[in-house]
Amino acid sequence: MMLPEQKERLKSKARDPFSAILGSSPEIITARNLAKRAARGDSTVLLVGETGVGKSVFAAAIHQASHRRNGPFITVNCAAIPETLVESEFFGYVDGAFTGASRRGKPGKFELADGGTVFLDEIGDMSLTLQAKVLRVLQDRVVERLGGTREIPVDVRVIAATNKDLMELLESGRFREDLYYRLNVISINIPPLRERRSDIPELVKWFLLSLNKVCNTSVSCVHPTVMDAFMRYPWPGNLRELENAVEHALNLTDGNEINLEHIPPHIWQHSIENREGNDTAFATDLDDSLAKYEYSLIIAALKATGNNRSQAAKLLNISRSGLYKKLQKYAIPRDGRFKRLS
């Protein structure tokens, strides 16, 4: 069953496509406002940001808020298409263009996006040959199918995105200068999550709402130490990594609260390494949660190996003597009858 807050968020998204871009930090507000202005016209937009910051969400919102909203929105991941198929995927092909080609031919992405928007993701991975052909589409608004001679007019708006420094690629000769300036009409820099940490609580709340149904859970909150760990972590994978961390935790949680032992280990390990010396309250809660997490790992390893201590040590990647010390620490009996650590 969909929660009231989820329903309201979906209604808001229908009314305002930019409501899908979560956050109230100055950094994300600046990017969102610039995207709203870009949606009013037809100029080419270049979205710049690290992997996982939500470039595709920005692109979709710009399209949905524009006069092209009723036209197609075609996404092309320039890094995912094999080099041998790139040209036919982008521009289509005619009957007999190559072995195995459909007898009816096939339209390319630009033709499919006619009257709408084509989103060129990871534009920095595009070959120089393809860059030249994309430049022609931007300049002349026509495409020519592979193996064909007829020019086909297309009415498309281009939104491009990259996680690379295009100026650096340009200077090294790996990106065309003329294409760069064609794409860089309206440039929107989307900030990484580490530069908008104040948005993390709101994002976590939304991910809880949206992922509970996926994980068949009913978790409503996170422990303060978890939120503290989230706020300290640098999030190199940005929003995508945060969403994955919440989903990971939901799959390990039995109750209605996410605790430290439920989140990915590298996140709480970062908290241990970077906590301040006088942070005693956090340290106490963290040590308690980590003890429960370590205990659960040992029990799981013993169960998986039929209570074979040597195999369990290998599974845990620790020495046998190290495992025996931990067995003594947690008073784990030899007979394999385990109790829950309180």
N, C-alpha and C positions, 0 to 999 in steps of 0.2 A: 504493500500500500504506500502511495506517495505521501510524504509528509507535507503539511501546509506550507512550510517554508520553501520546499522544493517546487510546489505548484506556483507559488508567488514568483519564484525566480524564473521559471519557465514563461510565465505570463509577461514578466518584465522584459525577458529576452525577445518575445514576440513584438512587444511595443517598441523596445529600444535594443537593437542588436548589440550595442556597446555595453549593456549590462552583463554580458558574458565575460567582459574583461574585469575581473575582480580586483579590489584593492582601493584604498583611499590615501595612499602615500603620495606626497608631492611628485615623486618620480613617475608613478604610473598615471597619475592624473594628467601630467603634461603630455605623455605619449598618447593617452586616450583622447584628449582634446584635439591634438594635431590630427589624429586619425578621423575624428568627426568632421573636421574641416576638409580633409582630403576626400571624404565621401560625397561632398557637395558637387564635385566636378568630375572630370574624366581624365585628369592628368595621371601619368604613370607614377606609381608609389614604390619606394624601395624601403623594405623593412629590414633593419639591422639589429641583430641580437644573437646571443649565445644559443646553443642547442637547448630546447626545452623551455624557452621563455614565453612561448605562446604566439609565435609569429603567424601561424595558421589561423588562430582565433582572431587576431587583428585583421587579417586579410578577409576572412569570412564576414566580419562585422562591417568592414568598409563596403563590401559588395552588397550586403543586405540593407545597408542604410542609403545606398545610391539609387539613382534612377534606373539602374540596370538590375534591380533586385528580382525582377520577374524573368530575367534571362539566366542562362546557365552559368554556373561557377565551376570551372574546370581546374583541378589541381594537377600540377606536373612536378614530380620530384626529379630534378635534373641529375641527382647523384644516383638514383635508383635504376634508371633505364640503361640497359646494356648499350655500349657504344655502337654495336652493329644495328640496333633498332631505333636509335635516337632520331634519325632523320624521318623515318616513316612514322614514328609515334608523334612527332611534332607537326609534320606537314602532310601526313597521309601518303597514299600511293595509288597508282592507276593499275588497271588490269595488266598482268604480265610484267610488272616492274621488277620482280625477282622471283626466284624459285619458291613456290609455296604461297605466293601472294593470292589473295582472294580474287576470283574472277570479276567480282563487282567493284573491286578497289576498296579503299577505306579512307574516310576523312581523318585528318590529324587533329591534334588538340586545339589548334587555333580555329579550325573550321567548326569544331564542336562547341567552342565558346562564343561563336558569332552572336552578337546581340547581348553578350554578357561580359564576364571577367575570366581571364586566365591567370592563375596564380603559379608563378614559376618559383618553386622552392629550391633552395640550395643553388642559386644562380652562379655562385663562384666555382662550381664544379663543372660548368659547361665548357666544352671544347671550343677552341678558337674558330674552327670551321662552322660549328653550330651558332656561335655568337654572331658571325657575319650574316647568317640567314635570318636569325631573330631580329637583327638590326634592320634588315630589309622590311620585315613585317611591320616594325614600329614606324619606319619612314614612309613606306608606300601603302601600307594597309592591304597587302595582297600576299597570298601564298601560292606556291606552285608544288603540286604533289610530286612525289618521287616517281620518275619515269614519265612524267607528263610535260606538256608544253603550254597548257592553258593557265593563265593567271586567274586566281579566284579571289575576289574582294572579300575582306573580313572586317567586321566592326567589333573590335574587342578592346577592352581596357586591360592593361597589364599591371599586375602587382607582383613584384619580385621580392625575394627574401634571401638573406645570406647570413651565415655565422662567421664568415671570413672577412678579413680586411681587404676590400676591393682595391683600395689605393695601393696597397702593397703588391697585390696581384698585377695591377696595372703597371707599376714601376718595374716589375720583373718580366713583363711581356706576356703574362698569362691571361690578361683580360684586356679587351679592346677599349681604348680610350673613348671612341665615339659611342660605343654601346653604354659605357659607364655613364656618360652625360645624358644619354637618352633615358636611362633608367632612373637616374638620380634627380628627378624633378622635385618630388616631395620625399624627403628622407625622414624616416621615423626610427629613432633609436629606442628599443624596448629594453628597459633595465633588467639586469639579472636579479634573482631573488635576494642575494646577499646585500644588494643596494636598496632593498625595499622591505627590510625585515619586519617593519611594523605591520605589513600586510599578512604575515604568516598566520596569526590567530584566525583571521577571517577566512583565509584559504583552507586551513585545517577544518574549520567548521563546515565549509561547503563540501569538502571532500568526504567528510563523515556522512553528510546527508546524501550525497550522490552515490557513495560506495556501499552503504549499508545494505541496499537492495541487492547489489552485485554479490556481496559476500554472505548474504542471508544473516545479517547481524542487526543488533539494535543498540549499538554503542552511541552514547550521547555526549560523552566528554572525554577529556584527556587529563591525566594527572599533571599538576603544576610542574613537576620535575621533567616530564616529557616535553611540555611546552618550552621549558627552559632549555632543554637539549636542542629542540628544534630552532630556537632563537640563536643559539650559539653556533650551530653548524653552518658551514659556508655554502652548501647546496650547489655543487658544481653542475648537477643535472637540472637545476632550477625547478620550475613548477612540476615537471614530469617526475623528477626524483621525489619531491615532496608527496605527490599523489601516490607514487609507488610505496613510499614509506608508510603512509596511512593505510593503504590496502594491505600491506604486509602485516601491520599491527592488527587490523580487523580479523585477519585469518587466524591469529594466535590468541585472540581475546575471547574469554568465556563470559565475562560479565558485561557491564555497560560502561566500563572505563578502560582507556588505554593506559598501561603502565610501562615503565622503562624496559621491563623484560620482554615486552611485545614488539618494540621497534627494532629496526636493523642494528646489529651490534656496532657497526662502524660509527653510527651516529652517537650512541651513548659513550663509546670509547673516546670520541672527539671531546665530549663534555668532560670526561675524566682528565684528559690531558690539558685542557684549557680552562678548567675551573680555577677561581681565585682561591688563595690560601685561606682567607677568612670566610669562605662560603660554607660554613659548618652545617647549616640546615639542608642545603642542597647535597652536601657530601653524605650526611646521614641517610637521607632518603635514597640517594643513588646507591650507596653501599648495600643497603637493605634490598633494593630491587635487583641489583646485580647478583647478590647471593642467591636469590630465588631463581634468577635466570641460569646461573651456573649449575645450580642443583638440578634444574629441569633438564639441562643438556646432559649431565652425567646419567640421570635416570633413563633418559631416552636412549643413550648409547648402550647402557647395560641391558635394557629391554631388547634392543635391536640385535645384540650379540648373544642373547640367551644367558646373560649374567657372566660372560667370559671377560674377565678383567683385562687380559692382554689385548684382546681384540677391541674392547671398549677404549682402551688407551690410544690404540692406533686410530680409531675412528675420531677421537677427540683431538688427535695430533699432539698428545702429551706423552711423557714417559710413564712407565708403569709406577715408578716411585712417586711421581707427581700425582698420579691418579689415587694411589693409596693414601697420600696425605689429605687429598680432598675427601676421600671416603671417611677418614677419621674426623675431618673437620665437620662434616654434615651427619656424622653418626649413621652412615648407611650400612645396614647389616649385610653379612655374607650370603644370607639365604635368599636375597633378592626381593624381600618383602619391604616395599618402599612406602614411606608415608609422605604426605604433603608437607612441604616446608612452610611454616606459619610465620 
